[in-house]
Amino acid sequence: MTSGSALQRERAREAALARAVEEGLLGPGSPLVGLLDVDGVLAAVDALHEAFEGPATVQHTFAAKACGLVPVLRLLREAGMGCEVASPGELEQALAAGFTPDRLVFDSPAKTVGELEFALEHGIAINLDNFQELERVDRLLAGREPSGPVGLRVNPQVGAGAIGAMSTATATSKFGVALRDPGAVDAVIDAFSRHPWLNRLHAHVGSQGCPLPLIARGVSVAYELAERINDRLGHARITGLDIGGGLPVNFDSEDDRPTYADYVAELREAAPGLFDGRYVLVTEFGRSLLAKSGTIGSLVEYTKSAGGRRIAVTHAGAQVATRTVFMPDAWPLRVGVFDAAGRPKEGPLQVVDIAGPCCFAGDLTATARELPAVAPGDVVALYDTGAYYFSSHFSYNSLPRPAVYGYRTDAAGQVRLATIREAQSVREVVEESGLSHAEALVALWADGTERGARVEVAG
């Protein structure tokens, strides 16, 4: 049974698609577009804050990698979120969106000296990935106190979820200090003993495909280690626990499940003391805040058949749905079909493949789906694409990035749209590909040829 909020989101999405077609934002001149439900995003943020209400102080940060578009980050900032960044680009996007340093968390397994110096100087919270990085920060501090929290990331090694690439607490994960390795726990305790400025632990088990009990078990391991360290040192050295994010998203239906309340209930059972107020908690949710609120709409350019299978050729393929195309079993998407006016199509179902524009055979966003008959000029919508699909563009075939619009609908079904990102022009694609250096290799070749000729004449 679909919840009332999910039905409301579905109706809003249909109205937004129709409005995008009406305004020419989706059609022959603009065959691909991204749409983001602003009210859906804000509802997810509210649900997150509500689930964590209690005596513990909680700083919720948004994982910028999920949608590093400045207007989206700005909306989340205004809604009370902080921001977790994992690269210089994400850091600059967050700063441009108005996040102050005290609302930022910097995670990356490959932070440079310059990046660390910037974070330490500006009071940005840092999670260190390994002991080498820890010693690098100790040298940079040279006896002074950091201006923001500094944590150490640990890998609780509790195992993998259904998608190995999304599981970060496996035995051989590249992230953090592996706690089950011989001597690792003692080394972590010693690190906190020797570095008084180290005051947080960070653990992140994974995201899509990781069940809640697995995530909670990993957080519990970090919590128990924090208790052990504070007990060993005789005071509350660790004052904060960054428990990451990772709430999986239901891509099978419109409903939001599991919920943030489900997640917190699992945490309370696994580590009851986590919420008693002794630790500042930090979260880093991304996909779960945005996925359900996003839609990619594409014009159907052609329809055909091969081997008895119908195929609809669209403009949405691996360039926007990279994970779905290359790992369809792990990242399936729901698909909707709309007519040329943007109205939902009905009628007898047909089995069809939804293909993208990229020049390789596997560029399919859906395979053997039962859908109403698809015709050229129709619109195919890919649902639950608000996270990663808008901002993690794959530049295969030099396809330009599509425009992205945010929308809100009122009680009467009227839609207001706002530009989040303009469509990339073909000219901009060419400029990005080195246009200003077009003669560089020819000149290098000519210079070498001339030198060779001079040597030959001299010989």
N, C-alpha and C positions, 0 to 999 in steps of 0.2 A: 504494500500500500504506500503510495507516494504522499509525503507530508504536505501540509498547506504551504509552507515556505518554498518547497521544491516546485509545487504547481505555480506559485506566483512567479518564481524565477523563470519557469518555462514560458509562461505567458509574456513576461517582459522580453525575453529573448526573441520570441516570434514577432512582437511589435517592433523591436529594434531592427531585426532583419528586414522587415517590410519598409521601415523608414529609410534604412540605408539604400535599398533599391530605389525608393521613391526619389531620394535626393541625388541619385547617380553616384553614390559612394561605392556601390557594388553593381556592376553591369559591364557592358562591352568595353567601355573606356577604363574601367577599374575592376578587373576580373577577380581580384583577391582582396580580402579585407579582414581585419581583426576587430572584434567587438568585446568590450569589457563592461559588465554590469556593476556599476558603482555601488548600488544598494546591496548587491550580493556580497561585495567585498567588505563593506562596512558591517553587515550582519555577521560575517565570519569573524571579524575583529572583536565585535561585541561578545560573541559566543566564547571566544578565547579568554577574554578578560573575565567573563562571568564564571567560567569553569575553574579559574585559579583563585577566586576570591577566598580570602582567609587570612590568618595571622601572618603568613610569610609575605615578605616584600618580593614582588616579582617584576622583573624587567623583560617585557616581551619584545623581541627584535624580529624583524622580517629578514629572511635570507635573500639578499639582493639578487643572487644568482637566478632565482625563480622568475624574476621580471624586473630587470634593471632599467626600467624606463622612468625617467625623472618625474613626470607627472604622477605616475603610480606611486613612486616612493614618497612624493610630497603628500598625496592623499593619506597614505599610511602614517606619515609623521603627524598630520593633523588629527588622525584618529587615535593617537596616543602610543603608536609603536616606536620602538627603536629600530636599528638596522644592523644586521650582521653582514660584513663584507669580507671577501676572500681574494681581492686583487686590487691593484692601484686604480684600475678603471672603476670597479664597484665603489671604492672609497670616494673617488671624485664625484661619481653619480650621487652618492648619498649626501655628500657635502653640498652639491648643487641643489639638491632637493630640500636643503635647510636643516638637516640633522646636525645637532651640536655634538662635539666630540664625546661628551658624557653619555650620549645615547647610541654610541657606536660600539660594535665588537668586531675586532679584526682577527679572522681565522684564515690561515693558509699554511700548508706544509712546506712552503718554499719562500718565506718572507726574506727579503733582502735586508742588508744593513740599513740602507736608506729608508725603507719602509718601517723598520723597527724604530729607527731614530725619530721619524715623524710621529708615530703612534705614542712613543714614550714622552715626547716633548709636548704633545697636545692633549694628553690625558685620555686617549682612546684605550678601551679595554683590549688586552691582547690575550689570546690563548696560544701558548707555546707548544710546538708539536713534538719536540724531542729534547734530549739532554744537550746536544750540541747547540741548539738554538738558545737553550737556557743559559749556557755559559757565554754565548755571544751577547745576550742581553746584560748579563752580569758585567761584562767588560764595558759595554756601552754606558751603563749606569755609573760605573767607577765610584761606587760608594754612596751615590746620591739616591734618593727615593724616587720611584717612578711617580708620575702625576696621575696615573689611572690604575685600575686593577690589572693584575697580571696572573694568569692561570696556566696550569699545565694540563695538556690534553692526555687522557689515558684511554687505552683500548681495553675494555673489560673482557674481550674475547669470549663473548657469549654465543657466537655463532651467526649464521647467515639466515636471511629471509628468503623469499621465493625468487628474488632478483639479485643475483650475486653482485652485480656492478653497483647496486644501491646499498649494499650491506657493508658497513664500515667497522664492525666489531668482530670480524672473523679472525682466525688464528694468524693470518699473514697480511692483514690490512696495512696499507701504507700510512695510516693515520695514528698518531699518538704513541704513547709508551705502552707496549704490550704487557699487561699486568701478569699474565700467566707464564711469561718467560722466566727462566731461573734468575733469581735475584732482583727482579724488576720492582716488586713492591718495596723491598728494603731500599732500593736506589731512589724511589720516589720519596719515601719518608726522609731519607738523608738529604735530598734536594730541598725539601721544605725546611729542614733543620738548618741548612747552611745558607739559605737565601731568605732572610726575614721579609723581603718585599714580595715574596710569592704567596698569594692569598686566595687563589681559586683553583678548583678542579673542574675540568671539562670532559664530558663524555657524550658521544653521539653514536647511536647504534646503527642507524640507517634510516631509510625512508620508505618509498614505495615497495611493497612486498614484505615488509617487516611487521609481524603481528604485534599487538600491544603487549602481551606478556613478555616477549623477547626484549622490546624496548625498555619496559619497566625493569626487567632483570638487569640490564646494563646500567641503568640509572642507579639502581640499588647498590650495585658493586661500587660505583663512584661514591655514593653516600657513605657506605660502610668504610671505605678507605679514608674519607674525610674525617669520620668519627675516630678512626684509629690514629690518624696523624695528630689530630687535636689532643687526643688523650695522651699520646706519647710525648708531645711537646709541653703538655701541661697547661695549655691555654688555647683559645680559639684562633689559631693561626689561619685556618681556612674559614673565611667568612662568606664565601659565595660558591654556588654550584651552578655551572652552565650545563644544563641537561639537554642541549641541542633541540632539534625539532623532530621531524620524521613521521608525523601522523599520516598514515596512508590515505589515499583518496579512492572512493568507490567510483570506478569508471564504468560500471555495469548498468547503472540506473541514475535517475535524477536525484535520489536521496543522498543526504550527507551522512555517511557512516564509514568508519566509526566517528563519533563526535569528540570534541575536546573534553566534554564531561566524562565520556567513557575512558579516555586516556588518563585523566586525573584520578578517576576511581581505581584504575589499575596501579597507578603510582602509589596511591595511599595504602593499598594493600601490600605492595612490595616493600615500601620504605615509609612507614607511618611517620617517622620523625622528620621527614623531609619538609613537612609543611608547618612545623611548630614555631617558626619564626627565627630560629637561630642562624639560618642561612639566607642570604639573598639569592633568589633563584633567577636564572636567565634562561629564556627559551629562544629558539631560532627556527620558527616555523616558516615555511615558504609555500610549497605546493598546496597545502591544505587551505591556505587563506585565499588563494586566487583561482585554483583550477576550475571549480564549478561555475565561476562567473564569466568564463571566457568562451567565445565562439569564433571559429574561423569560417567565413563564408566565401565560397568560390563559385564562379560561373562555370557551368558545364559547357565546354566548347564543342565536343563531339560525343556521339555514342556509336558503338560498333559491337561486333561479336567475334569471338575466336574460340574454336573448339566447342561451340555450343554455349559459351559463357558470355553474357552481356558485359560490356565495359563502358563506363562513363569516364571520359577524359576531362579532368578539371585542372585548375591552376594551383591547387594545393597539394603539394607532395613533400618529398624529403627536405625541401628547403625550409619548410615551416614545421613539419611533423617528423623530424629526423628520427627520433626514438621509435615512433610508431612504425615507420617504414622499415627500419633495420631490425627491430625487435617486436614484431606485431603481436606475438603471444604475451609478452610482458607489458606492452603499452597499447592495448586496443582502445579505440575511440568509438563512441556512439555517433551515428550518422543520421542526419535528417535531410529530407528532400523538399524543396520549395519550388513553386512555379516562377515564371519570369517576373511576376509582381511581388514576389516574396511571401506568398501565402503557402501554408503547408499543403503538400499534395496528398491526395487520398486515392483509393482505388486498389485493384488487384495487385498483389505483391509479385515482384520478379526478383530472381537471384542475379546480383550484379556485383562486379568489382569496381571500386572507386580508385581511379588512377590519377597520378599527378603528372606534371609537365617535364620531369627530369628524364634525361636520356639514358635510363637503364631499366631493365625489365622488372626489377623489384620495387619500383616506385609506385606502391599501392598503399593507400591509407586505410582501406577496408577490402576484405576479400569475401566473396560468396555471401553477401548480405541480402536479406529479403527486404526490399524497399519498393515503394510505389514506382511505377514506370518512370525512368529518367529520360529526358529529352534535351537536345541542345537548347541553350538559353535558360534552362532551369538553374536553380541554385542548390548546391550541396553544402550542408553545414556540418562541421566537425565540432562536437560538443566537448566541454570540460577541458578547454585548451587555454585557460587563463594563465597558467604557470608554464614557463619555459617556451611554449610554442610561439609567443609573440617576440621574445627577446633573444632566443638562441638560434638565430638564423644560420642556415647552412648554405654557403654561397655556390653550391653546385650549379653548373651551367651559367654562372654569373646572373642568376635570377635576382631581381631587385627585391628588397624588403617591402612588404605591404604596409599600407597605412593602418593605424590602429585608432579606434575611437572608443571613448567611454560613453555610456548612456545611462539615463534615469527615466523611469516611467511613472506617471502619476496615476491616481485612482481611476481616471477615465481612459487610461491606456495611451495617453499622449506621451511621445518620446522626445526627450532632449538629448542632443549629441554634442560631444566636445572632442576636439582633436587631441590625441595623446602623442601620436607620431605621424608625420606626413609620410606618404609613400616615397620610397627612394626612386629617383629617376634613373633611366638607363645611362644618361650622361654621368651621373654620380657614380654609377657602377664602373664606367670606363675610367673616370678620374681616380677611383680607388685602386684600379689595376695598374697604376704607374704611368698614366698619361704624360705627366710632366717630365718623365724621364724616357720618353719614347725613343730618343736617339742614342741613349747611353750605350747599349750593347753594340750597335752599329759603329759608333765612334771608337769603342774599345777594339772591335774587330779591325777597323780601318787603321788604327794606330799600330796594331800588331803587324798588319800586312805591310805598312810603310816601313817599319823597322826591319822586317824580314827582307824586304827588297833592298834596303840600304846595305844590309850585311852581305847579300848576294853580290851586289855590284862591287863592294869593297873587296870581296874574295876574288 
